[in-house]
Amino acid sequence: PIIYINAFPGTGKLTIAKHLVSLFQTGSVKLIHNHLLINPADAVLDRDQEGYQKLRRKIRRAIFKPLIKNEETYHCAYIFTDFQTDNDLGINTSLEYMHCAEERHCQFIPITLVCEESVNLKRL
């Protein structure tokens, strides 16, 4: 399956994702946290520069392609962490993960984490 954990920064998505990975046999679940996908784009363009979102999309597609095309990846579940809001960009980005699962013919498990604002502010 493709497990997609979406939450605000500081909510604990990476901590929870790492714990989920630890519950399974080594190598059966792989974690791709959002900064693995963000940092290459940030190294090239500032977030407000033209082309930044397009570059981010290309990076995601480069990761999704072998998950879809390479049958050797099918024995693993993949956990992705992300922070997307409910605007058009966030919705469309989240849908990319769902479409990856559909093309891979596997289950898509979306998870949205929430926590109280006061707790979140303490964690940041």
C-alpha positions in Angstrom: 0.0 0.0 0.0 0.8 3.7 -0.2 0.3 5.2 3.2 0.0 9.0 3.1 0.3 10.9 6.4 -0.7 14.5 6.0 -0.4 17.0 8.9 0.8 20.4 9.9 4.5 20.8 10.9 5.1 19.8 14.5 2.2 17.4 14.6 4.3 14.3 14.9 3.9 12.8 11.4 7.5 11.7 11.1 7.6 10.3 14.6 4.5 8.3 13.9 5.7 7.2 10.5 9.0 5.9 12.0 7.1 4.1 14.7 4.9 2.4 12.0 8.0 1.3 10.1 9.4 -0.2 13.3 6.3 -2.4 13.7 7.0 -4.4 10.5 9.7 -6.7 9.3 12.8 -4.9 8.2 12.5 -3.9 4.5 8.8 -4.5 4.2 7.9 -0.8 4.8 9.9 2.2 3.5 9.5 5.8 4.7 9.8 8.7 2.4 9.3 11.8 4.5 8.4 15.1 3.0 11.8 16.7 3.4 13.4 14.1 1.2 11.2 15.5 -1.6 11.3 19.2 -0.5 15.0 19.7 0.1 16.2 19.1 -3.5 13.7 21.7 -4.8 14.7 24.1 -2.0 18.3 23.7 -3.0 17.5 24.9 -6.5 14.7 27.4 -6.1 13.2 29.5 -3.3 9.6 28.5 -2.5 8.2 31.7 -4.0 10.2 31.5 -7.2 8.5 30.7 -10.5 8.9 27.0 -11.3 9.2 25.8 -7.7 6.0 23.9 -7.6 6.6 22.5 -11.0 10.0 21.2 -9.8 8.4 19.7 -6.7 5.9 17.9 -8.9 8.7 16.5 -11.2 10.6 15.2 -8.1 7.4 13.4 -6.9 6.9 11.9 -10.3 10.5 10.7 -10.4 9.8 8.9 -7.1 6.4 7.6 -8.1 7.6 6.2 -11.5 9.6 3.3 -10.1 6.9 2.6 -7.6 4.4 2.2 -10.4 6.6 0.6 -13.1 9.1 -1.5 -11.1 7.5 -4.7 -9.8 10.5 -5.2 -7.5 9.0 -2.4 -5.4 5.6 -4.1 -5.0 6.7 -6.2 -2.0 7.0 -3.0 0.1 4.5 -0.7 1.6 5.5 3.0 1.3 4.8 5.6 3.9 4.9 9.2 2.7 4.6 12.2 5.1 3.4 15.5 3.8 1.9 18.9 4.7 -0.8 20.0 2.3 -3.7 22.3 3.0 -7.2 22.1 1.5 -6.5 24.7 -1.3 -6.3 23.6 -4.9 -2.5 23.1 -4.8 -2.8 20.9 -1.7 -5.7 18.9 -2.9 -4.0 18.3 -6.3 -0.7 17.3 -4.6 -2.5 14.9 -2.3 -4.3 13.3 -5.3 -0.9 12.6 -6.9 -0.2 10.1 -4.1 -3.7 8.5 -4.6 -3.1 8.2 -8.3 0.3 6.6 -7.7 -1.5 3.9 -5.6 -4.1 3.5 -8.3 -1.6 3.1 -11.1 0.4 0.7 -8.9 -2.8 -1.3 -8.2 -2.4 -1.1 -4.5 -4.3 0.2 -1.5 -4.1 4.0 -0.7 -4.4 4.7 3.0 -4.7 8.5 3.7 -4.2 9.6 7.2 -4.7 13.2 8.5 -3.1 13.9 11.9 -4.5 16.7 14.1 -3.5 18.1 17.4 -4.7 21.0 19.5 -3.2 24.3 18.4 -1.7 25.0 21.8 0.1 21.6 21.7 1.3 22.2 18.2 2.7 25.6 19.0 4.7 24.1 21.9 6.1 21.5 19.6 7.3 23.9 17.0 
